[in-house]
Amino acid sequence: MFNATNFGRTCEFTSAAKRQHVAVLVDRASVRKFSIRATIGRKLTVLVSLAIGLFLLPVTSHCQQIPQAPSSDTSSDVRPLVQTLHELQAEVQSLHTQLDQLSSDQQQARAEAATLRHELRLAISEKSPAYSSTLFRIIPPASDSAPLESDPISVDASDRSAAATESAQQANAERIGKLEENQDLIEGKLNDQYQTKIESASKYKVRLSGMVLFNTFSNRGAVDNLDFPGLAHEREADDSAGTFGASFRQSQIGLQAFGPEVAGAHTSADINFDFAGGFPNAPNGVSTGIVRLRTGTVRLDWKNTSIIAGQDHLFFAPLAPTSLATVAVPALAYSGNLWAWTPQVRVEHRVQLTEASKLTLEAGILDSLTGEFPGYEGYREATAGEKSGQPAYASRIAWSHALFGQELTAGLGGYYARQNWSFGRNIDSWTGTTDLTVPFGHHFELTGEFYRGRAIGGLGGGIDQTILASGDLEDPTTTLEGLNSMGGWAQLKFKPVPKFEVNGAFGHDNPFGSQIARFTAVPVYYDSLFSKNQTWFTNFIYQPRSDVLFSIEFRRLRTFGSEGEPPNLAHQLNFALGYLF
């Protein structure tokens, strides 16, 4: 769909940049042309002087009454002058050639400027006649003589002209404001390009990026994690009514490398870390988080196809709410937002349906994760998913269409894995997902994801609970069932200007209560079973420059147990200051 505002803004930037470029070319050509002409004048002056000198030399020699024959000194003096004359002639010829070339370049630049002006007028008249009539029309000045009262046509025309003038002035003021905002952002983007280059052993380009993030927070109620909570717990007798703290451990560091082409594909790789991998056993260890691997991938990208291998997000659940209060794990995790950083290999193929629409097909295999804690710190044991002897399988299909300068996207995904919990107890893990991104005009956007699955605690579903057990897992007679659950989240984003946005989101995860009621005595993952978890938040994010972020967020959590008791409540107020590099 054609958008008049974006088109006018593009025309202004494009035409101004091209006019400035052509004007610079013409000015430079004129300056060089003048300089060459002056040089030619100086050379010609020297040339004429030498010619006169050569002409007068033999005459002077003939008029002198010297009885002896002319010596070889005269010829030796004339020979360098002749050589210099030839050199000056060659230089003058070269300067004439450069002058002709500059004249041709100047004429070409003027022709290009005329062509650009003509194309701009045609584009404006064809694409947006209504917009061009207000943006590029020159309103003539009002006459000094007032219209006659007896002439109603003149009075009406004058009123319309005044109204049109005022409307055009308001529109121009709004456009100037938007242009200033965009200019600030563009300057920030350009400044991002002036970075210190990192040299790699392979001599290929490497880029360092990341975010330094400082969070300070105040909690009311008991939560599972102080700085980025996901669950509300029942308050114990020794718990305080509230807590206050600060954290730096959600900061991130990333490296990205760009390699050569392989079989026609652009190669690249990236790896990302944060400091939310736990705490050292040391005094004040809570403020010195341990480095943790987040994601790392190797990519081969062709025009319409990509192959990605590494540890990455769940490609069949690609969206996440916007938040600077919780970056170590995605916002609304364990409240309907599926997430995991999973080793995987996948293929992505893009089909261009029309100029504005495309279809994306993805399929791959993943490491089958179940949410189990490692048995040892020094070496790795197989999880229940890995004991099955096969990977997990996933796929996604998504349709996208350009709308309001953004993308309207609807996707469907699926996942299946086999789990072996020993003693012949096999469980099928599966889920189906839906993701949606809908822009409403230029300032509003609705995003969301929804799922229905079983035994997907390893993917953050079911409030991180995968199975239900009737007894000890080491007892062969214990009965196991995969926990059924469903949930999802939705977010509404309002972005009135590029530097500022407001986000409101709600998430809900709901394991099946009827199934939990049969296994309440033996919790597997927590001290007690959870039957429902709900979270909502509202945040304000301000980005005065491309590399500086401010945010304030309020979050409320409601977590339900399995016994039908009232929910546990908690809320957090979080202030974040971030710096991107």
N, C-alpha and C positions, 0 to 999 in steps of 0.2 A: 504494500500500500504506500502511495506517495505521501510524504509528509512535508508540508510547506515550510515549516520552521527549519527542519534539518536541511532541506534543500537550499533555502536562502542562506543559511549559515555556511554551508559548503561552498555556495557560489561566492560569498563574500571572501572567505579564506582563499579559495582557489584563484579567483580573479585578481585579488590584491597581490597574492604572491607572484602570479605570473606577470602582472603589470610591473611590479617592482623589479623582477628579474630582467624583463625586456628593457626597462629604463636604465638599469645598471649597465647592460650590454651596450646600449646606444651611447651612454655617457662615456664609457671606457673607450669605445670606438672613436668618439669625437676627440677625446684627449689624446689618444695615440696618433690620430690623424694629424692633429695640430702639431704634436711633437715631431712627427716625421717630416712635416712640411718645414718646420724650423730647422731641422737637421739638414734637409736638402738645401735650404737657403744658405746655411753656413758652408756646406760643401761646395756649392756653386761659386760662392765668393772666393774661396781658396782656389778653385779650379780656374776662374777668370784671371785671378792674380798671377797664377803660374803661367797661364797662356800668354799674358802680356809680358811677363818676364822673359819667357822663351823667345817671343817675337823681337823684343828690344835687344836681346843679347847679341845676335849676329850683327845688328846695325851698329851698335856701340863699338864692337870689335873692328868693323870695317872703317869707321870714321877715325879711329885712333891712328896716328902716324907713328907706327913702330917699325923700324926698319927690319927687324928680325921676323922670321916666319912664326906663325902661330904655333904655340906649343901644345902638348897633349893635355895640359891642365884644363883648357877650355872644354874639350870634349868630355873630360872626366867630370866637370861640373854640370854639364848639360845632361849627361846620362841619368844621374839620380833624379833630376827634375822630371825627365820624361817618364821614368818608372813611377814616380809619385803621381804624375798626371794620370797614367793608366789605372793606378789603384783607386784614385778618386773617381774616375769615370765608372769603375766597377761598383764602387760603393753607392754612387748616385743611382745607378741602374737598379741595384738591390733595394734601395729605399723607395724608388718608384714602384717596384713590384709589391712591396709591403703596403704602400699607400693604396694601390688598386685593390689589394685583398681586403684591407680594412673598409674601403668604400663598399665593397660587395657585402661584407659582414654587416655593415650598418644598414644597408638597404634590406638585407634579409631579416634583421631584427625588427625593422619597422613593419615589414610585411607580416611577420609573425604576430606583432602587436595588433595589427588591423584584423588578422584572422581570428585571434582570441576574442577581441571585442565583438566580432560578428557572431562567433559560436556562442558566446555568453548571452547575447541578445536572443538568439534562436532558442537556446536551451530554456531560458526563462519564459519566453512566450509560449513554448510548447508544453513544458512541464507544469508550470504554475502561473497561469495568467492572472489569477486573483492576487497572489502574493507579490508578483512582480509589479503590479499596478500600485501597490503601497510602498514597496521597498525602493524601487528604482525610479519612480515618477518624480519629476521636479515640479513642485507646485509654484506657479507664477506668483509674484508679489501682488498684493491687493492694490487696487487703484486708489489714488489719493482722493478722488471724488466719490462721495457716498452715493449709493443707488437711490434713484428717485422713489419716493413713497408711492407714487402712482403706478410704478412698474412692479407688480408682484413677482414677475418672473425673475427680475434682477435681484430682488430681496431674497427669494428662495435660493437662487444660485449662490448668493453671498453666504447664506447660512450653511449651505452644504459645503462650500469651500472652507469655511472656518472649522466646521466639524471634521472635515477630512484632514485639515492641517493639524488639529489637536490630536486626532487619532494616530496620524503618522508620527507625530512627535513622541507620543506615548510608546508606540511600537518600537521606534528607534531607541528610546531610553531602555526598554526591556532588552532589546537585542544587544545594546552596548554592555549592559550588566552581565548578560550571559557570555559575551565575548571576553570580558575581563576575567570571569571565573575560569573559562576554558583556557585562557592564556596562562593563568597561574598553574593550572594542572599540566599544560603542555611544557611549560618551563621546568616543572618538577620532573617530568618524564625525561626531558633532555638532559637535566643534571644527572639523572640516574645513569646515563650513558658514559659519563666521565668518571669511570671507575679505574682503580688500579688493576692492571691485568695480572692474572695468576698464570705462571708458566708451569706446564705439566711436563712429565718425562717424555710423553709422546709428541710434544710440541703442538698439540691441538688445543683449541680454545677451551678454557675452563672458567666458569663463573661461580663466584661465591655470593650467596644470598642468605637471607634469614630475617628474623625479627627479634629484637630485644623487647621483652614484655614484662612490665612490672604490674602486679595486681595487689591491691589492698582490699580487704573484705571484712564484713561484719555479719556473723551468723546468729540467728535466733532459733533455738531448738537443736536437737541432736542429729548429726548427719554422719554418713559413712566416710566422707573425705572432707577435710576442713576447707581446703582452698578451692576445689571444684567438685562440690557434692553432687551425687546422683540419686541417693536414697535418704529418706528421713527415718530415723530410728527412735525407738522408745527411750525417753530420757531415764538414765539411771540415777540412783540416789546421790552419787558423787558428781554428777554433771552440773555444770553451771547453766544459768538461764541463757547466756549468750557468750560468744567468743569473738575476738578480733585478731587479725593477723595480716601478714603480707608475704608475698612469694615472688620469686624470680624464675622459678623452675619451669614455667611454661614457655620460656624463650626457645627459639628454634634456630638451627644452623643447617644450611643446605649447600651442596655442591652439585653443579651440573656441567657435564662435559659434552662437547660436540666433536664427533669423529668424522672419518671419511665416508664416502658413499660405498656401499656394498651391494652389488647386484642391482644397482639403480635406486637403492634405498638410502635415505639420510639416517645416519646412526647417531645416537645420543644416549646418555646415561645420567642418572641423578641419584642422590642419596641424601636423606634428611634425618636429623637428630633433634632431640630435646633433652631436658634435664629432669624428666618426671619418671625416672626408672627406679625410684626408691630413695632411701636415705642411708648414709653411712653410719656405722655404729661408732659415733663420736659425739663429743659434746656439741650442742647446737647443730646437730646433724640435719634438723628439719629445714635449715636454710641453705644447705649445700647438697642439692639434689644430684643424683647419679645420672650420667649420660645414658640415653636410651635410643636404640634404633627405632625409627618410625617407619619409613618407607625407603625403598631403593629399587630402581628399575633400569632395564636396558631396553631401548626402543629401536626398531627398524621401521621407518616411515616411508612408504611409497605415496603416490598421489592419492589413491583411494583406499589403500590397505595399510594396516599397521600390525606389527607383532610386538607384544610387550611381555617381558619376562622379569620377574623379581618379586619383591614384597610390596603390595600395593593395596589401595582401598578396594572395597567390594564393588566391582564394576556393575553388578546387577542392582545395586542400591547406591547410586552415585551422588545423591544430594546430601546436604547437611545444613542446619540452620546457621544463621550468622551470629557470632558471639565472640567477644574478646575475653569474657569471663572464664570460659572453659575452652581451651585450645589443646590441652594435653590429651583429652578425649573429646569427640564431637559433642556439641550441645544436644541435649535431650537423649543422650545415651541411656539405655535401660528405661526409657520412657517412650518406646515405639520407634526409635531411630536405630536401625541395624547398622553395625559398624564392626570392622576388624581390619587389621593390617596383615594380610594373608599372603604367603608365598603362592605364586600362581604363574601360569603361562596362558595368554589369551591372544585371540586374533580379532581385529576390528576391521570391518569393511564398510565403506561409506558409498551410498548410491545417491547421485544427484537426480531427483525426480523432476523438478522444474528449477527455474532460476531462483525461486524463493523457498523451495522445499527440498528436504533430503531425508534419506532413510539410513539408519545406523544399525548394523548387525554385529553382535559380539558373542563370542563363545570361547570357553577355556576350561582348564582343569586347575584345581586349587588343592592346597594341603587341607585335609579334613580336620578342622579344629573343633574341640568340644568344650573349651573353657576350663580345662583341668589345670591345676597348678603343677609345675615341674616337681618331680620326686627328688631330684638332686640338683645341686648348683654346678657341679663339675662336669657332668656328662648328661646326655639326653636319652630318655626312655620314650618308647612309643606311646602315644595317646590312644584312646579308644577308637578314634577315627582312623589313625594310622595303622592300628592292628587289623583293620579290615582288609588290608592289602590292596586297596585301590584309592585313587584320588576322589575328591569331590568334583562334581560337574555343574557348570553354570552357563547361562546364556541370557541375552537381553536383546530386544528389538525396540527401537525408538524412532519416532517420526518428529521432525522439526520443521517449523515454518517461520519465516521472518515476519515479525509483527511489531509495529511501533519502534523500529530500529533495534529490536531485541529478538529473542527466539522463543516461540511457543513450542514446547516439547512435551510429548507424552510417551512413556516407556513402560514396557512389560518385561519382567525378569523371572527367572526360575533357578532353583538350586536343589541338588540332591547329593547326599553322602550316605555311606554305610558306616555304622559304628559297631565295634565288637567290644563288649564289656566283660569278656572272659566267660568261661563256663558255658559257652554256646549261647550267650545272651546277645543277640544281634538286634539293633534298632535302626530303622530307616529315618534319616533326618532329611527334611525337605522344607522348602518355603517358596511361595509365590509373591512377587513384589509388583508394585505399581508406583511410578514416579511421575510427577506433573510439575511443569513450570509454565505459568500463564502471566504474561505482562498485561496490565490494564493501563493503557496510555503510556506516557513517558515517565510517570512518577511512581506508579504502583506495580507491584509484582507479587503474585501468589505462588508459593512453592510447597510441595508436600510429598510424602511417601507413606505407603501403607503396605502391610504384609499380613500373611496368614501362613503359619508353619508349625512344625513339630521338631522337638529336640534340637533347637538352634541357639542354645545358650552361648556357644562359642562364637556366634555372630551378634551377640548382644540382645537377642530376642528372649522372650519369656522372663524378663528381669534377670538375665544372665543365668537362668536355671535350665539345664538340658534334660535331666532325667528325674524321675521319682522312683524311690526304692522302698520296699517293704521292710528292709533290715540292713544289716551290714553288707557292704559291697563285696567283702572277702568271703562271705558265706555263699556257697553255690546254690543254696535253696532260696536265696533272696530274689524276689520278683522285681523286675525293672520295667518302666514304661517311659517312653519319650513324652515330654511335657508339651501339650498342645497350647498354642497361644496365638494371639492376634493383636495388632496395634498399628500405630502410625503417628504422624505429626504433620503440622501445617504451620506455615509462616507467612505473614503479610509484611511486605517491605514498602515503606514510603520514603522516596528519595526526592525531595523538592529541588535540591541543587546537587551538583556533583560532589560537593565536599561534606554533605550532611545526610544522614539517613536514620530512620526510626524503624525498629523491627519488633514485632510482637509474634510470639510462637507458643504453641501448645502441643504437648506430647502425651500419649497414653499407651501403656503396655498392659495387656490383660491376659495372663495365663488362665486357663479354664478352671474355675473354682470347683466344679463338680469333680474333676479329676484330682485336684489337690486335696479335697476333703477325704479321700481314701488313703492318703499317705502323709497325714499331718505329723505322725510321731517321729519320722526319720528324715530330717532335713539333710540334704547332701551338700549344698553350697554355702548356706548361711546358718546362723544359729536357729533360725526359724524360716518357714516358707513364706513367700510373699505372693499375694493373689492379685495385686494391682499396684501400679505406680503411675502417678500423674505429675507433670511438671509444666509450668508456664513461666514465661519471662518476657520482659520488655526492656529494650536497651536503646540508647542513643549513641551514635558513633559519629564523631567529628574528625575530619581529616583536613586540617588547614593547609598542609603541604602533602606532596605525594609520599613522603617518608615519615610523617608524624601522625599518630592516631591517639585520640582520646575517646574514652567510652565510660558510660555509667550504666549499670544493669541491676534490675531487681528481679529475683527469682524466687518462686514458691514451689515447694515439693509436698506431695501427699502420697504416703506409702501405706498400703493396706496389708495386714497380716492374713493368716489363714483361718483364724478362729472367729471371724466376724466382729472383732472389737473395733472401736473407732480408729480412724487412720492416724498415723503419726504425721505431724506437721512440722515444717521448718521453712525458713526463708533466708535469703542472703542478699545483701547489698554489696555490689562489687564495683570498684573503680579501677580502670585499666589505663595505662600509658604505654604506648608502643612506638618503636622506631624501626622502620623497615630499611634494610640495606641489601 
